[in-house]
């Protein structure tokens, strides 16, 4: 499960979007408290299975400041 503590360094950067990869099968959970935290920081969260998250990141990075946080193992 993704936790706010996992994103402390990410939110210090100058991004407008965080693309979250939830694993190949989409197993990792992203609690609503994490999404609320990102929203409060002015960061849009996109949540996809990791292969799709990579595609979203590759399309997004040329348009706006974004970071991908990718869970790889499940």
Residue pairs with C-beta under 8 A, 6 or more apart in sequence:
1 28
1 29
1 30
1 31
2 20
2 28
2 29
2 30
2 31
2 34
2 69
2 71
3 31
3 34
4 33
4 34
4 37
6 69
7 18
7 34
7 37
7 38
7 69
10 18
10 67
10 69
11 37
11 38
11 41
11 43
13 65
13 67
14 65
15 43
15 65
15 66
15 67
16 42
16 43
16 44
16 64
16 65
16 66
17 43
17 44
17 45
17 46
17 60
17 64
17 65
17 66
17 67
18 38
18 43
18 44
18 45
18 46
18 66
18 67
18 68
18 69
19 46
19 48
19 53
19 56
19 57
19 60
19 66
19 67
19 68
19 69
20 30
20 45
20 46
20 47
20 48
20 53
20 68
20 69
20 70
20 71
21 48
21 49
21 50
21 51
21 52
21 53
21 54
21 68
21 69
21 70
21 71
21 72
22 28
22 29
22 30
22 47
22 48
22 49
22 50
22 53
22 71
23 49
23 50
23 71
23 72
23 73
23 74
24 49
24 50
24 51
24 72
24 74
25 49
25 74
26 49
27 71
27 74
28 71
28 74
30 45
30 47
34 45
35 45
38 44
38 45
39 45
46 53
46 56
46 60
47 53
48 56
50 70
50 71
50 72
53 68
53 70
54 68
54 70
57 66
57 68
60 66
